[in-house]
């Protein structure tokens, strides 16, 4: 039986209800492994997002304008530079669209692609998959009058959680197909091999109106920036990034989309001044936050510390983990 969007929604509502009750009761059975914000000992004062005098002055300035639909150009240029370091590809600000959260960015991209296809869209889901993305895709299929069993194909990762049978990719991707997946995997935490990512992009590039949406929100090991990830500047590749884990801003609900120039511009223009755009204050906060040469090393230190603390907590509770 196919999993519907209501099934996914029900599971998440029950999860948050359980978390709320456990928090109110102060139960020790609840283990929170969320990234949260870093402690004050890990973030220097100049990196902290505490409005100082200069920022307060900015808030009181008269602003008779909005930021461009894709976001502040200086912020997008900075993010493009970071992405160049991460991937060894050549991005510019024209490839970056700021969104009010990574999940919202994913939704904007899916809606845009589906809305501009002349024929019904087919989705290919690489499993296991992140439930919120899975729920969103099922919602889109149901809203356009589709059938989940017919319009959604699942490809399972091999037992190593890092590779996929190439033949399965070839067989599943047709014209007007959207493949979506997370890398590293959520919930597995495993990185797909560069050859696997490259194969998915290659197949989608060879089909008409077919795309890969790659959610990289859990990609936090900054020391591995620059390694081969199997990525390319294919017009069929769309990457989703978050500030939550990668930049330790969980809860700020900010993200960005990376796509080829024409597609990025089309997505931004279609959602001009909608809830898909991050507010101007958020744009300026992010620009100040990222404009620091010690940011990446600080985030790497905070992430490593958090993982170590989580492992110690699991061991103390006798919980098995991978």
Secondary structure, DSSP 8 states (H G I E B T S, - for coil): ----HHHHHHHHHHHHHHHHHHHHHT-TT----------TTTS-TTTS----HHHHHHHHS---S---TT--HHHHHHHHHHHHHHHS----GGGEEEESSHHHHHHHHHHHHHHT-SS--EEEEEES--HHHHHHHHHHHHHTT--HHHHEEEEE--TTSS---HHHHHHH--TTEEEEEESS-TTT-----HHHHHHHHHHHHTSTT-EEEEE-TT---GGGTTS--S----TTEEEEEESTTTSS-TTS--EEEE--HHHHHHHHHHTTTSTTS--HHHHHHHHHHH--TTHHHHHHHHHHHHHHHHHHHHHHHT----
